[in-house]
Amino acid sequence: MLLGTVLVLLLLGGAPASAHAALRATDPDDGSVVQRAPRHLTLTFTESVGLLDDSFRVFGPDQRRVHTGEAEHADGRPDTARIGLPGKLAQGTYTVAWRVVSADSHPVSGAFTFSVGKRSATSAQVDTGPDEDPLTGGLHDAARYLAYLAAALLVGTVAFALLCRPADTSPLRRPLVAAWWTLLGSTVVLLLLRAPYETGAGPAAAFDLSALEGTVTSRPGLALLARLAVLLLTAAFLLRLSRHRDRREPVLRAMGATLAVALALTWAAAEHASAGIQVPLAMTSSVLHLIATGVWLGGLVALLLTLRRASVDELAEVVPRFSRIAFASVTVLAVTGLYQSWRGLGSLAALTGTSYGRLLVAKLVAVTALLLAAGYSRRWTARLAAPSAAVPRTAVPERVAQPVGAGAPAQPEGPGGPGDSSPAEESEKPDVPEKPERAPASAPESGDPDIRRRGLRRSVLVEVAVAAVVLLITTLLTTTLPGRAQAEAAQRSPVGALPPTTLVSVPFDTGGSSGTLSGRGTVQVTLDPARVGENGVQAVVFGGDKGLIVVPEVRITFTLPSRKVGPIDAGLTDAGGYWSANSVNLPLAGTWTMKTTVRVSDVDQVTVEKQVRIVP
């Protein structure tokens, strides 16, 4: 039973395809130096994003926050974010911290820099605002996991009652009520935590009425409100279901299917399937995947409870029904899971090269345990459904004592001792079959229906436990940046893909003219952003004692031997404690030779070469 479940999860996990937004480009470019102050800041993402009241925080060269306009989408494009800047910006480096909400309802954030005129000489640590409050994030993830579990239990238990039709549904009432209330409570918690989760604030911000007002008008908030409405309709349906004895009624099944689809849509419409590629197909796949997961996982729990109280004859009918329904669910899970995993990963290399892929691998490990439990379940199901399992055990005739008349004296024992009788007495006794010898109690017969039921119950219990772990990993997958989105983000110009700081050891000898300059030293050269076009160069000289020293001259030139370009003099100037140049134009990509010359006196100087890469 449920062996096909393994096929689903081995086909790359079957998690809902995630499509978190990733930053594709910025204008101005990250790390760039512009001669004129820009009037706007524009960010472009890999998918549509939602904007917050505090989506942008811009800090000037003095580390003070710059007053900006209201965040908006550039030219109405939902995958962009733009803010206006003041008319006059001072020269120096600006830090931009941003935070937006992906179309799949997950907040993403980051920061970048740009400079006006020239780069700032020094940069201090800037408080770019909260990334995520650990307590809020933990509570939000716990509520999401409970919501998944409760929805699966609710859908699966109702499906088990309608399709498997056990004679006694009383064991299913308590889990149905618990699932309904758990889903209701977790949905309310998710609705309250939505605002602090998006802004990175603490749980206390959940009771901010203005923030809550913004939540209920957003797409994730509307989806949660729709879920609450579906739950109220589900409560009315459960009351009606409890009053109907005939669960084969088509109207009941149609109502149950409609509510299950509506419930699954509250996830699909606000989370992963609603963003990325092939949205209509992904929405359909996500709804089918969630319903099939509920029928399978919740049905396992319902079967486990039914095994405790149902008779052997009833189980011989109910268990095969559930096995057929589970096989159909597994078929749906296999198809949708494979599609959604491809949509999330994008390539096989992402299976081991990304966090999303490694979580899928962890899920496969959990599924290995599920494979063992499913194999045992199939064996016990086949035994329980066998015709012999439904036949009641017949008592073996045993030897019984002969009745004696009331008040008749007991028969004397024969001369041979107790139990012996005379030949005449033996001839008068009727033929009684001998009592067969019973097997030892330590080796019960495997054909005993009670033994079969207990064996199936244990294996199903293991399946339920492992399936809960798999669902937990699935929840983690939905909060992880998928391989496809990560690859799309990497396609933009990789600012900082190479180390912007190059350390060059420059040996020099002062000839004893100055104790401070004696020994070997190091020149730390910063090349930013190490890309084709204008670059900023800064050089700091350290003495043998690792302290800063002042030298008469530092000169740096760049040569590209493969294209016979250069030397290009950086034109460093003494900026008081360090040497710098704001605009060194390196026109071609490739491996350049950087020559650094340090002169420590009128006659003592040294030149060292270092290879640096310039990217497009």
N, C-alpha and C positions, 0 to 999 in steps of 0.2 A: 504494500500500500504506500502510495506517495513516493515511490522510487523515482518517478519522473520529476519530482521536485528538485532533485539533484541536477537534472539537465538544465533547469532554469538558472540556477545560481552558478553552475559551472560555465555557463555561457556569459561570463563576465559579470555576474552578480545580479543583474536585474534591478539595480537601484534606479530611482527616478532620475532622469537625465538632468544634471545641473548645468546652469549656464550663467554663473556669476559674472557681473560686469567687470571688465578690466580696462585700465586706461590705455588707449591706443595712441594718442598724440596730445600735445599741448601747444598753445600759441600764446605767448612766445615759447620756443622750445626750452626744454629743461636744460639748464646750465648755459644758456645762450647769453650773449651781450648785445643789447640793442642800442642804437645811437639815439633813438627817440623813444620817449616814454609811451608805451601802448595805452590805448583808450579802453581796451577790454582784455580780459583774460578768458580764453576759450579752451575747454577740455573736450576731447572726443573719446567715447568709450566703445567697447565692442558690442554693446547692446543698449537698449533704451534704459534710462535711469530716472529716478524720482529725485526731486530737489528738496532740501530741508531749509528751514529758516536760517540756519547757520552753516550752509554748505561750504562756504569759503571763509578762510581766515588768512589775511595777507599781512605780513610783517615787513617793515622797512629796514633800511640799514642800521637804524638806531634801535632795532628790536621792538619797536612800538607798533601796535596794530594800526593798519591803514584803513580809513573809512572807505567802504565800497558800496556799490549799488546792490539792488536786489538780484538774487540769482534767477536766471531764466534759461530757456532752451534757445540756442543760437538758430535763428531763421526757422524756428518751429520744429527743428529736428530733435526727436526724443532721445537720441544717443549723444547729445551734447549738453554742456553746461557752460554758462557765460555770466560774467559779472562786469560791471563798469568800474573804471578806476578814476581817481581824481585827475583833474586837468594837468597838474604839475607834480611830478615825482622827482625827488632828489636823486642825485647820482649814487650808485651803490647796488648792493645785492639785496633782492627781495625774496622772501620765503613764502610760498603759497601752500597752505594746508587745506585739503578738500575732503568732503565726506558726502556721499550720495547713496541712494538706495537702488539696488539692482531691480530689474523687472521681476526677478524671482523672489523679491521681498527681503533679500539679505543686504545689509549695509556694507559698503566698501569704502576705504579711505586711503589717503596717501599724501605726499608732499613733493614739491619740486621747487627749484630756484631759477631766477633769471636776474640779469643785471642791467641797469640803465647807465650808459656811458662807460662805466668801468666797474670792475668788481671791487667789493669792499676789501680793505686790507685784512681785516679780521672778521670772523663770524662767531658769534656766541650761540649757545644752545637756546633755541626758541621753543617755547611752550606752544605746540600746535593744537592743543586741545585733547580731549579724551579719545582714545581709540575704542576701547570697550570696557565697560565695568564688569569685572569677573563675576560678581554676584548676579547681576542682571543677565549676563550671558548664560550662566549656569541654570538659573531658574527658567529662562526661556527655552533652553535645550531640553530640560527635564519635562516641561509642559508639552513640548512638541512630541517627545517620545511617548508620554502618556496618552496624548491624543491619537497617535498612530496605533498604539496597543488597544485603546478603547474602541476605536473605529473598527479595527479588525475583529475584535471580539463581538461587537454589536452586529456587524454584517454577517459574520460567520455563524453565529448562534441562530439568528433568524433564518438564514439559508438552510441550516441543518434541520430546523423544525419544519420548514415548509417542504423541503425536497426529500429528506430522509424519513420523515414522518414517524418518529418514535411514538409508541403508544402512550408513554408517560413523559410529559414535558415539564413536570414539576422541578426536576433538577436543573433545568435551564433558566428558570425564572430569576434566581438570585444573580447569576452572572450577567443576565440581560439588564437588570436594574443597575448593577454596579457599573457596567460598561456605559450605560446612558448617563449616569451622574458623573462618571469620571470624564467622559468626553465633554459634557457641559461645563464642568469646573475648569478643565484644562483650556477650553476655548475662551472662557472669561479671563483667565490668567494671561493668555496670549494677547487678548485684546487690550488689557491694562498695561502689559509690559511692552507693547508695540512701540510707543513713543520713546521710552528710555532705551530700548534696544537699538532703535535707529540712531539716536543722538549720542549713545555711549554714556548715558547718565546712570545714576544709581536707581534702585527700585523705588525709592521715595518719589521720584518724578512721575511714577505711574498715576498718582492722584492729582496731577496738574490738569485742571479742567480744560484749559486752552490746548494743551498737548493732546488730551483725549479727543477733543473736538476735531483736531487735525487728523487723528488716527481714523475716526469713523468715516471720514470723507476720502481716505486713500484706498487704493485697490486692495491691499492686504486687509485693511479694516473692514471694507465692505464684504470681503469674502468671509471673514470671521462672523460678521453679523448674519450673513446668509446661512452659515453653518448653524448658528443658534436657531434660526427660523426652521431649518430642516429638522433639527432635533425636536422642536415642539411638534411638528407634524409626525415625526417618528413616534413620539409618546402616544399620540392619538391612534396611530396605526397599531402599536403594541397592545393597547387596550382593546381594540377591535379584534385583534388576533387571539387574545386570551378568551374571548367569548365565542369563538367559532371552533367547533369540534372537527369539522371537515376542512383540513388544511390543503386539500387538493383544489379548492376553489380558485379558478383562474384570476378572479379579481384580486384576491389577496396576493397572489404571486406577482401580478402586474404592479400593484402598489408597492410591494417590497422592492422590486427591481428599480422602480422609478426613484424611490427614496435613496437607494444605494448609489445610483448614478448621480443624483443631486448632491449627496454627501461627498462623493469623490471629486466632483467638480469644484467644490470649495477649496480643495488642495490644488488641483490642476490649474485653476484660473488665476491663482495668486502666487504660485511658486515656480518650479523649475520648467514645466512644460510650456509656460506662457512666454518664455524668452528663448532666444537663440534661433536656430534654423528649423524650418518645417514645423511651425507652431501648430497649425491645425492637426497634422498627423500626430505630433507629439502630445497634444491635448487628448486626442482619442486614445492613444496608447497609454497615457498616464491613467486615465479613468479606468480602462480595462485592467491595467496592472494593479491598481489599488483595490478594485472589487475582487479580482481573483485572489489577491493576497489575503483579503478578509475572509473569503469563503474557505480558503485553505487553512489559515492559522486559527481563525475563530471556530471553524468546524472541528479542528483537532481538539480544542478545549471542550466543545460540546460532546464530542465522541467520548472523551475521557470521562466526563461526568455521567454519560449514559451507560458506560460499561460497568459502573458501580452498582446500578440498581435494576437494569433491564434483565429480563429472563434470557436464557440461552436461545430459545426459539425466536424471540424478538430480535436478538443480536444477529442471528443468522440472516435476517432480512435487512436490518438497518446498516450493518457494516458494509456489505457489498454495495449498497446504494451510495454510501459516502465515498467508497473507493472509486466508483465511477465518476462522481462529481469532482473528487479531488484530481482525478486524471484530466478531466476537462479543464479545471483551473490551472493545472500545471502546464497544459498545452498553451493556454493563453499567456501564462507567465513566461514561458520559454520564448515565444515570439516577441512579446513586448519588452522583455528584459534584454534580449539581444539587441533590439533596435535602440533602446534607451542607453545601453552601455556604449554602443558605437557612437551615439550622439554625444555622449559625455566625454569619452576618451579621445576620439578622433583618430588615434593611431595606436598600434600595438606597443610602440616605444613608450607611450605614456603609461602603460601598465606598470612599469618599474621605475620610470623616470619622474613621476609626479606623486604627490600625496594622495590624490584621488585614486590613482592606479594601485598604490600600495594598500589603501583601504580595501579595494576590491580583492587583492590577494589575501588579506586577512579574512575577508568574507568567505573566500574559497576554503580556507583552513577550517572555518566553522562548519561549512557545508560538508566537509569530510566526515565529521562526527554525525551530521544529519543522515549521511549515506548509510552508515552502520545501523542507526536506529530505524531507518526506513526499510532496510533489508529484513530486520527482525519483524517489523510490523507486517510485511508481506507474508512471511511464513505463518505468523499467528493468525492473520486474517484468513488465509487459505484453510487452515485447520478448523477455525471456528465456523466457516461457511460450509464445511464438508457435511454431507448428509448425516454422518454418524454423530455429529455434534448436536443435532436437533433431536436425536432419539433419546428418551429418558432411560436412565440406567435401570435394568431389571434385577431384582434380587435373586440370588442363587438359592435354590431350595436347600434348606438345612435339615439336618436330622432333628426331629422333635420327639419329645417324650410321649409315650403312649398314655392316653387318659385312663384313669382308674375310677372305679365306681366310688360314689360317696360313701365314706366310712369303711371301704374295703381295706384290708390289711396290705401292707406293702409286701411286694414279692421278695422272698428271701434270696440272698445271694447264693450263687452257685458254689460248688466246692472249689472252684478254681480261684476264689477270691472275689473281690468287688468287680462287678460288671460281668461275671461269668454266669452262664445259665446252662440248663440241661439241654440235651439234644432235642427233646420234645418241645421245650419252650422255644428253641431256635426255629423249629419248623413252623410254629404258630405265628411268628412275627412277620408282618408284611415287609415286602422289599422296599427299602428306602434308599434313595441314591446317596452315595457318599458325598460329603461336603468337600469341594475342591480346595486345594491349598491356596492361600492368598499370597500375593507378592509382598515382600517386606515393605514396611511403611517408609523406609528411606528411599525407595525407588518407585514413586507413583507413576501410574500409567499416563503417557502423554495424550491419550485419547480422552481423558477426563475433561468435560466441557468447562468445569470451574478452573482447571489448570490453564486451559486455553484462554479463558477470559482474563485471568490474572496476568498471563504472559503478554497479551495484547495491551492491557492497560499499562503495564510497566514500559513497554516500548513506545507507546503513544506519549506517555509522560516525558520520556527523554526527548522525543521529537518536539514537544511543546517547549521544553526548556531551551533546546538548541535553537529553535526557531525564534525565540525571544531574543537570543544573543544576535542572531542574524539581523533581526529588525533593528536592534540597537546600532549595529554597524551601518545599516542603511540610513538611519537618522544622522549619523556622523557624515556619511557621504553627501547628504543633502546640504551640509554646511561647508563643504570643501570645494575650493575652486577646481573645476574639472580640467582635464588635460586639453580639451579643445579650446576653451577660453584662455587658458594659460599660453597655448601656442599662438593664438591670435594676438594676444598682448605682446608676445615676444617679437612679432613681425614688425612692430613699429621701430623707429630708430633707437637702438639700444644705448641710451645715454648711460654712461657709467659701466658699460659692459666690460670695458678694460680699465685697469687701475689708473685713475687720473693722476696719481702721485708716483713719481719715479725717484728713487733714492740712488744717488751717485756717490761713491766713495772717492774722494779726491785727495790723494796723498800730497802733502806739501811740507817743505822744510824752510823754517825761518832763518836758518843759519845762525841761530842763537841770538839774533838781534832783539827778539821779544819773547819773553817767557810765555806770554799769553798765546802766541801763535806757534809755539813749538809743537812738534809731534804731527800726527796724522789727523785729518779732519774729514767731515762729511758735508756734502752739499745736498740738501733736500730740494728737489725740483718738482713743482706742481704744474702739470700741463692739463688744462681744463678747456673744453671737454674731450680733448684728444680725438677730434673729428675733423673732416675736411672743412676748410673755411677758417674763420677767425678763431684763434685760441688765446687764452690767457696763460702767461707763464710767470711763475713766482719762484724765487730761489732764496733759500736760507742757509747760511754757513754755520756749522757747528764745529767747535774745537775738539781736541782730544779728550777733554773732560766732559763732553756732551753739552757744554754751555754755548750760548750764542756768542759769536765773535764778529768783529767789524773788519772787513778787508777792503783794500782800495778799489778792486774791480772784480766783477763776475761777468763773463761773456758766454753766450750760448748761441750756437748756430745749428741749423737743420739741413741735412742733405739726403736726397732720395737717389741712391746710386743706380737702382734699376731703371730709372727714367732720366738719369743725368740731370736732376733738378737740384739747384743749390750750389753753394751754401746760402741759406737764408738766415740773416742775422736777426735774432730776436729783439735787439735794441733795448736791453735791460737798463733801467735807471735805478739809482739808489733811492729807495723810498724810506730810508731811515730804519735800519735794522734788517732790512731784506731788500732784494732786488726784484723788479717786476716789469712786465710789459703786458699791456691790455689787449693788443690786437696783433697777433702773429698769424699771417695768412699761410696756411699749408694747403695747397690747391689739390693734391692728389692723395688717394688712399694708398696705403702700403706700409712697409717697414722702413722708417727713417732712421738715419744716424744722427744722434744728438751729441754734439761736442760741447763739453762744459770746460771753460777755462777759468781758473781761479788765480788771481795775482795777489800775493800777500805782501809784496814789497816792490821796490823799484826794479829789482832784478830777479825775484823769485816768483815763478808761476808754474802751473801744471795744467795739462789738458787731459781729459778722460772722455772716451767715447761710450755711448750707451744706445742700444737699439730700442726704439719705441714704435708702437703701432698706431697708425691713424686710420680710423674707420670711416666709411662713407657717411 
